[in-house]
């Protein structure tokens, strides 16, 4: 199976190397998931949110799932849901090979919001894997690593649900970034979202 995914980080205030993305975490206790997808994707998104919550450790935020109603990505204001994850669909992504796109907005190493864009044309058999893959990006800031392919992962491997690799990654990430001290959120002014990062293939 060929799975391509775009990950784009818009670093606010401190534009720096893409490696920053790997250290960016959510610091809020709960993160809303705002589902604007079509009926074809909605059950997959809802199930994936439950699965991701199940592997997130106590120090990580919980995801709260809300159905908003079908609205294409290009009709959703990017400023909406600043502390959450917006999931929406588009007729197609830039490359027909690309099955999902996750855009991060990061401030001072903290994820402030995420948008997951899913193409309508995706093969139904791949939807579980694609949504799990994108949600691992969204929940942990993990980058793509198409060469690794552990068979216990939906983000670096081909699983259709989170595996032990994914659980371990989340546990380690949020252990190293203890949020109990309460990080500052949304301080300062924003720059115009310089984009970098990019698309990787395998
Ligand atoms: Zn990806």
py3Dmol code that shows the C-alpha trace and the ligand (Angstrom):
import py3Dmol

protein = """\
ATOM      1  CA  UNK A   1       0.000   0.000   0.000  1.00  0.00           C
ATOM      2  CA  UNK A   2       1.199   3.440  -0.796  1.00  0.00           C
ATOM      3  CA  UNK A   3       0.233   6.021   1.773  1.00  0.00           C
ATOM      4  CA  UNK A   4       1.287   9.582   1.414  1.00  0.00           C
ATOM      5  CA  UNK A   5       0.545  12.284   3.865  1.00  0.00           C
ATOM      6  CA  UNK A   6       1.428  15.923   4.012  1.00  0.00           C
ATOM      7  CA  UNK A   7       2.432  17.499   7.270  1.00  0.00           C
ATOM      8  CA  UNK A   8       2.748  21.232   7.359  1.00  0.00           C
ATOM      9  CA  UNK A   9       3.758  23.222  10.372  1.00  0.00           C
ATOM     10  CA  UNK A  10       3.019  26.886  10.673  1.00  0.00           C
ATOM     11  CA  UNK A  11       5.266  28.037  13.446  1.00  0.00           C
ATOM     12  CA  UNK A  12       4.109  31.194  15.045  1.00  0.00           C
ATOM     13  CA  UNK A  13       6.572  33.586  16.673  1.00  0.00           C
ATOM     14  CA  UNK A  14       9.586  31.334  16.502  1.00  0.00           C
ATOM     15  CA  UNK A  15      10.076  30.084  13.001  1.00  0.00           C
ATOM     16  CA  UNK A  16      12.708  27.419  13.143  1.00  0.00           C
ATOM     17  CA  UNK A  17      13.656  24.007  11.904  1.00  0.00           C
ATOM     18  CA  UNK A  18      10.973  21.397  11.281  1.00  0.00           C
ATOM     19  CA  UNK A  19      12.387  19.337  14.130  1.00  0.00           C
ATOM     20  CA  UNK A  20      10.552  21.700  16.447  1.00  0.00           C
ATOM     21  CA  UNK A  21       7.394  19.971  15.348  1.00  0.00           C
ATOM     22  CA  UNK A  22       8.507  16.730  16.937  1.00  0.00           C
ATOM     23  CA  UNK A  23       8.703  18.429  20.314  1.00  0.00           C
ATOM     24  CA  UNK A  24       5.464  20.356  20.040  1.00  0.00           C
ATOM     25  CA  UNK A  25       2.738  19.084  22.323  1.00  0.00           C
ATOM     26  CA  UNK A  26      -0.701  20.046  23.480  1.00  0.00           C
ATOM     27  CA  UNK A  27      -0.606  21.642  26.892  1.00  0.00           C
ATOM     28  CA  UNK A  28      -4.348  21.965  27.487  1.00  0.00           C
ATOM     29  CA  UNK A  29      -6.196  19.288  29.423  1.00  0.00           C
ATOM     30  CA  UNK A  30      -8.740  18.736  26.735  1.00  0.00           C
ATOM     31  CA  UNK A  31      -8.670  19.225  23.005  1.00  0.00           C
ATOM     32  CA  UNK A  32     -11.866  19.522  21.007  1.00  0.00           C
ATOM     33  CA  UNK A  33     -12.170  17.591  17.774  1.00  0.00           C
ATOM     34  CA  UNK A  34     -14.553  19.439  15.458  1.00  0.00           C
ATOM     35  CA  UNK A  35     -15.808  17.061  12.812  1.00  0.00           C
ATOM     36  CA  UNK A  36     -16.931  18.775   9.605  1.00  0.00           C
ATOM     37  CA  UNK A  37     -16.518  15.694   7.437  1.00  0.00           C
ATOM     38  CA  UNK A  38     -19.077  13.946   5.269  1.00  0.00           C
ATOM     39  CA  UNK A  39     -21.067  10.904   6.349  1.00  0.00           C
ATOM     40  CA  UNK A  40     -18.478   8.607   4.770  1.00  0.00           C
ATOM     41  CA  UNK A  41     -15.726   9.782   7.096  1.00  0.00           C
ATOM     42  CA  UNK A  42     -17.643  10.660  10.251  1.00  0.00           C
ATOM     43  CA  UNK A  43     -17.857   7.179  11.834  1.00  0.00           C
ATOM     44  CA  UNK A  44     -14.159   6.663  11.125  1.00  0.00           C
ATOM     45  CA  UNK A  45     -13.244   9.962  12.763  1.00  0.00           C
ATOM     46  CA  UNK A  46     -15.446   9.258  15.803  1.00  0.00           C
ATOM     47  CA  UNK A  47     -13.992   5.771  16.284  1.00  0.00           C
ATOM     48  CA  UNK A  48     -10.442   7.012  15.841  1.00  0.00           C
ATOM     49  CA  UNK A  49     -10.886   9.691  18.493  1.00  0.00           C
ATOM     50  CA  UNK A  50     -11.881   6.969  20.956  1.00  0.00           C
ATOM     51  CA  UNK A  51      -8.933   4.817  19.958  1.00  0.00           C
ATOM     52  CA  UNK A  52      -6.465   7.679  20.298  1.00  0.00           C
ATOM     53  CA  UNK A  53      -7.892   8.631  23.701  1.00  0.00           C
ATOM     54  CA  UNK A  54      -7.383   5.045  24.805  1.00  0.00           C
ATOM     55  CA  UNK A  55      -3.638   5.204  24.136  1.00  0.00           C
ATOM     56  CA  UNK A  56      -3.008   8.729  25.411  1.00  0.00           C
ATOM     57  CA  UNK A  57      -1.437   8.707  28.878  1.00  0.00           C
ATOM     58  CA  UNK A  58      -2.889  10.567  31.835  1.00  0.00           C
ATOM     59  CA  UNK A  59      -0.611  13.562  31.289  1.00  0.00           C
ATOM     60  CA  UNK A  60      -1.749  13.982  27.707  1.00  0.00           C
ATOM     61  CA  UNK A  61      -4.942  15.866  26.903  1.00  0.00           C
ATOM     62  CA  UNK A  62      -8.206  14.061  26.271  1.00  0.00           C
ATOM     63  CA  UNK A  63      -9.851  14.510  22.927  1.00  0.00           C
ATOM     64  CA  UNK A  64     -13.495  15.583  22.947  1.00  0.00           C
ATOM     65  CA  UNK A  65     -15.375  14.719  19.819  1.00  0.00           C
ATOM     66  CA  UNK A  66     -18.074  16.964  18.376  1.00  0.00           C
ATOM     67  CA  UNK A  67     -19.988  16.596  15.139  1.00  0.00           C
ATOM     68  CA  UNK A  68     -20.442  20.006  13.559  1.00  0.00           C
ATOM     69  CA  UNK A  69     -21.992  19.058  10.242  1.00  0.00           C
ATOM     70  CA  UNK A  70     -20.666  18.655   6.765  1.00  0.00           C
ATOM     71  CA  UNK A  71     -18.722  21.677   5.585  1.00  0.00           C
ATOM     72  CA  UNK A  72     -15.859  21.589   3.076  1.00  0.00           C
ATOM     73  CA  UNK A  73     -12.462  22.680   4.382  1.00  0.00           C
ATOM     74  CA  UNK A  74     -12.329  25.741   2.167  1.00  0.00           C
ATOM     75  CA  UNK A  75     -15.474  27.125   3.802  1.00  0.00           C
ATOM     76  CA  UNK A  76     -14.159  26.871   7.356  1.00  0.00           C
ATOM     77  CA  UNK A  77     -12.469  29.923   8.811  1.00  0.00           C
ATOM     78  CA  UNK A  78      -8.890  28.959   9.771  1.00  0.00           C
ATOM     79  CA  UNK A  79      -9.268  31.035  12.919  1.00  0.00           C
ATOM     80  CA  UNK A  80     -12.084  28.871  14.263  1.00  0.00           C
ATOM     81  CA  UNK A  81     -11.487  26.384  17.076  1.00  0.00           C
ATOM     82  CA  UNK A  82      -8.146  27.778  18.144  1.00  0.00           C
ATOM     83  CA  UNK A  83      -7.539  25.180  20.804  1.00  0.00           C
ATOM     84  CA  UNK A  84      -8.729  22.233  18.832  1.00  0.00           C
ATOM     85  CA  UNK A  85      -8.500  19.903  15.898  1.00  0.00           C
ATOM     86  CA  UNK A  86     -10.652  20.649  12.849  1.00  0.00           C
ATOM     87  CA  UNK A  87     -11.327  17.680  10.577  1.00  0.00           C
ATOM     88  CA  UNK A  88     -12.820  18.391   7.175  1.00  0.00           C
ATOM     89  CA  UNK A  89     -12.892  17.109   3.633  1.00  0.00           C
ATOM     90  CA  UNK A  90     -11.891  18.448   0.272  1.00  0.00           C
ATOM     91  CA  UNK A  91     -12.652  17.064  -3.209  1.00  0.00           C
ATOM     92  CA  UNK A  92      -8.966  16.247  -3.705  1.00  0.00           C
ATOM     93  CA  UNK A  93      -5.553  17.136  -2.346  1.00  0.00           C
ATOM     94  CA  UNK A  94      -2.789  18.628  -4.469  1.00  0.00           C
ATOM     95  CA  UNK A  95      -1.400  15.222  -5.345  1.00  0.00           C
ATOM     96  CA  UNK A  96      -3.703  12.319  -6.152  1.00  0.00           C
ATOM     97  CA  UNK A  97      -1.298  10.075  -4.215  1.00  0.00           C
ATOM     98  CA  UNK A  98      -1.755  12.101  -1.077  1.00  0.00           C
ATOM     99  CA  UNK A  99      -4.309  10.615   1.296  1.00  0.00           C
ATOM    100  CA  UNK A 100      -4.340  13.168   4.052  1.00  0.00           C
ATOM    101  CA  UNK A 101      -2.931  16.471   5.180  1.00  0.00           C
ATOM    102  CA  UNK A 102      -2.275  17.660   8.708  1.00  0.00           C
ATOM    103  CA  UNK A 103      -1.500  21.310   9.327  1.00  0.00           C
ATOM    104  CA  UNK A 104      -0.101  22.382  12.682  1.00  0.00           C
ATOM    105  CA  UNK A 105      -0.138  25.781  14.227  1.00  0.00           C
ATOM    106  CA  UNK A 106       2.582  25.861  16.827  1.00  0.00           C
ATOM    107  CA  UNK A 107       3.405  28.569  19.293  1.00  0.00           C
ATOM    108  CA  UNK A 108       6.459  28.284  21.527  1.00  0.00           C
ATOM    109  CA  UNK A 109       6.614  24.539  21.165  1.00  0.00           C
ATOM    110  CA  UNK A 110       2.948  24.143  21.991  1.00  0.00           C
ATOM    111  CA  UNK A 111       0.382  22.998  19.490  1.00  0.00           C
ATOM    112  CA  UNK A 112      -2.321  25.641  19.385  1.00  0.00           C
ATOM    113  CA  UNK A 113      -4.509  24.150  16.695  1.00  0.00           C
ATOM    114  CA  UNK A 114      -4.527  21.560  13.969  1.00  0.00           C
ATOM    115  CA  UNK A 115      -6.453  21.021  10.783  1.00  0.00           C
ATOM    116  CA  UNK A 116      -6.784  17.594   9.195  1.00  0.00           C
ATOM    117  CA  UNK A 117      -7.865  17.619   5.554  1.00  0.00           C
ATOM    118  CA  UNK A 118      -9.202  14.412   4.033  1.00  0.00           C
ATOM    119  CA  UNK A 119      -9.849  13.941   0.314  1.00  0.00           C
ATOM    120  CA  UNK A 120     -13.338  12.683  -0.539  1.00  0.00           C
ATOM    121  CA  UNK A 121     -12.048  10.306  -3.178  1.00  0.00           C
ATOM    122  CA  UNK A 122     -10.077   8.111  -0.772  1.00  0.00           C
ATOM    123  CA  UNK A 123     -10.535   4.383  -1.180  1.00  0.00           C
ATOM    124  CA  UNK A 124     -12.956   3.378   1.627  1.00  0.00           C
ATOM    125  CA  UNK A 125     -10.614   0.549   2.605  1.00  0.00           C
ATOM    126  CA  UNK A 126      -7.914   3.046   3.520  1.00  0.00           C
ATOM    127  CA  UNK A 127     -10.007   5.442   5.582  1.00  0.00           C
ATOM    128  CA  UNK A 128      -9.286   3.886   8.979  1.00  0.00           C
ATOM    129  CA  UNK A 129      -5.566   3.914   8.356  1.00  0.00           C
ATOM    130  CA  UNK A 130      -5.544   7.457   6.992  1.00  0.00           C
ATOM    131  CA  UNK A 131      -7.552   8.925   9.868  1.00  0.00           C
ATOM    132  CA  UNK A 132      -5.481   7.104  12.494  1.00  0.00           C
ATOM    133  CA  UNK A 133      -2.296   8.268  10.784  1.00  0.00           C
ATOM    134  CA  UNK A 134      -3.412  11.906  10.734  1.00  0.00           C
ATOM    135  CA  UNK A 135      -4.688  11.791  14.321  1.00  0.00           C
ATOM    136  CA  UNK A 136      -1.349  10.495  15.559  1.00  0.00           C
ATOM    137  CA  UNK A 137       0.217  13.558  13.921  1.00  0.00           C
ATOM    138  CA  UNK A 138      -2.459  15.764  15.489  1.00  0.00           C
ATOM    139  CA  UNK A 139      -2.314  14.336  19.008  1.00  0.00           C
ATOM    140  CA  UNK A 140       1.437  13.907  19.378  1.00  0.00           C
ATOM    141  CA  UNK A 141       3.097  16.111  16.753  1.00  0.00           C
ATOM    142  CA  UNK A 142       4.956  13.047  15.478  1.00  0.00           C
ATOM    143  CA  UNK A 143       6.450  13.486  12.033  1.00  0.00           C
ATOM    144  CA  UNK A 144       6.296  11.112   9.120  1.00  0.00           C
ATOM    145  CA  UNK A 145       8.911   8.409   8.859  1.00  0.00           C
ATOM    146  CA  UNK A 146       8.088   6.355   5.835  1.00  0.00           C
ATOM    147  CA  UNK A 147      11.246   4.296   6.096  1.00  0.00           C
ATOM    148  CA  UNK A 148      10.567   2.963   9.573  1.00  0.00           C
ATOM    149  CA  UNK A 149       7.417   0.922   9.024  1.00  0.00           C
ATOM    150  CA  UNK A 150       7.008  -0.734  12.413  1.00  0.00           C
ATOM    151  CA  UNK A 151       4.150  -3.218  12.262  1.00  0.00           C
ATOM    152  CA  UNK A 152       2.737  -1.856  15.513  1.00  0.00           C
ATOM    153  CA  UNK A 153       1.920   1.651  14.285  1.00  0.00           C
ATOM    154  CA  UNK A 154      -0.720   3.464  12.274  1.00  0.00           C
ATOM    155  CA  UNK A 155       1.473   6.516  11.746  1.00  0.00           C
ATOM    156  CA  UNK A 156       4.818   4.983  10.813  1.00  0.00           C
ATOM    157  CA  UNK A 157       3.259   1.686   9.754  1.00  0.00           C
ATOM    158  CA  UNK A 158       0.104   0.515   8.064  1.00  0.00           C
ATOM    159  CA  UNK A 159      -2.201  -0.329  10.962  1.00  0.00           C
ATOM    160  CA  UNK A 160      -5.813   0.813  10.827  1.00  0.00           C
ATOM    161  CA  UNK A 161      -5.833   1.593  14.571  1.00  0.00           C
ATOM    162  CA  UNK A 162      -3.165   2.748  17.024  1.00  0.00           C
ATOM    163  CA  UNK A 163      -0.646   0.067  17.961  1.00  0.00           C
ATOM    164  CA  UNK A 164       1.890  -0.455  20.710  1.00  0.00           C
ATOM    165  CA  UNK A 165       4.457   1.756  18.979  1.00  0.00           C
ATOM    166  CA  UNK A 166       1.950   4.607  18.933  1.00  0.00           C
ATOM    167  CA  UNK A 167       0.986   4.129  22.586  1.00  0.00           C
ATOM    168  CA  UNK A 168       4.646   4.026  23.590  1.00  0.00           C
ATOM    169  CA  UNK A 169       5.427   7.166  21.614  1.00  0.00           C
ATOM    170  CA  UNK A 170       2.563   9.083  23.240  1.00  0.00           C
ATOM    171  CA  UNK A 171       3.532   7.873  26.690  1.00  0.00           C
ATOM    172  CA  UNK A 172       7.155   8.937  26.272  1.00  0.00           C
ATOM    173  CA  UNK A 173       6.257  12.247  24.659  1.00  0.00           C
ATOM    174  CA  UNK A 174       3.914  13.363  27.397  1.00  0.00           C
ATOM    175  CA  UNK A 175       6.149  12.016  30.130  1.00  0.00           C
ATOM    176  CA  UNK A 176       8.967  14.199  28.828  1.00  0.00           C
ATOM    177  CA  UNK A 177       6.639  17.159  28.550  1.00  0.00           C
ATOM    178  CA  UNK A 178       4.851  17.202  31.833  1.00  0.00           C
ATOM    179  CA  UNK A 179       1.936  19.567  31.377  1.00  0.00           C
ATOM    180  CA  UNK A 180       0.912  19.636  35.013  1.00  0.00           C
ATOM    181  CA  UNK A 181       2.900  22.820  35.605  1.00  0.00           C
ATOM    182  CA  UNK A 182       0.561  24.562  33.196  1.00  0.00           C
ATOM    183  CA  UNK A 183       2.312  26.119  30.256  1.00  0.00           C
ATOM    184  CA  UNK A 184       1.407  29.537  29.011  1.00  0.00           C
ATOM    185  CA  UNK A 185      -0.974  29.530  26.124  1.00  0.00           C
ATOM    186  CA  UNK A 186      -1.390  31.899  23.249  1.00  0.00           C
ATOM    187  CA  UNK A 187       0.965  34.524  24.496  1.00  0.00           C
ATOM    188  CA  UNK A 188       2.114  37.318  22.274  1.00  0.00           C
ATOM    189  CA  UNK A 189       1.238  38.300  18.788  1.00  0.00           C
ATOM    190  CA  UNK A 190       1.170  36.090  15.790  1.00  0.00           C
ATOM    191  CA  UNK A 191       3.214  36.227  12.666  1.00  0.00           C
ATOM    192  CA  UNK A 192       1.676  35.369   9.385  1.00  0.00           C
ATOM    193  CA  UNK A 193       2.118  31.658   9.595  1.00  0.00           C
ATOM    194  CA  UNK A 194       5.280  30.893   7.720  1.00  0.00           C
ATOM    195  CA  UNK A 195       4.914  27.439   6.282  1.00  0.00           C
ATOM    196  CA  UNK A 196       7.585  24.849   5.911  1.00  0.00           C
ATOM    197  CA  UNK A 197       7.948  21.180   6.440  1.00  0.00           C
ATOM    198  CA  UNK A 198       6.532  19.469   3.435  1.00  0.00           C
ATOM    199  CA  UNK A 199       5.442  16.306   1.859  1.00  0.00           C
ATOM    200  CA  UNK A 200       7.203  13.011   2.018  1.00  0.00           C
ATOM    201  CA  UNK A 201       6.701   9.940  -0.031  1.00  0.00           C
ATOM    202  CA  UNK A 202       7.575   6.343   0.144  1.00  0.00           C
TER     203      UNK A 202
END
"""
ligand_1 = """\
1
ZN
Zn 1.769 11.680 7.692
"""
view = py3Dmol.view(width=600, height=400)
view.addModel(protein, "pdb")
view.setStyle({"model": 0}, {"cartoon": {"style": "trace"}})
view.addModel(ligand_1, "xyz")
view.setStyle({"model": 1}, {"stick": {}})
view.zoomTo()
view.show()
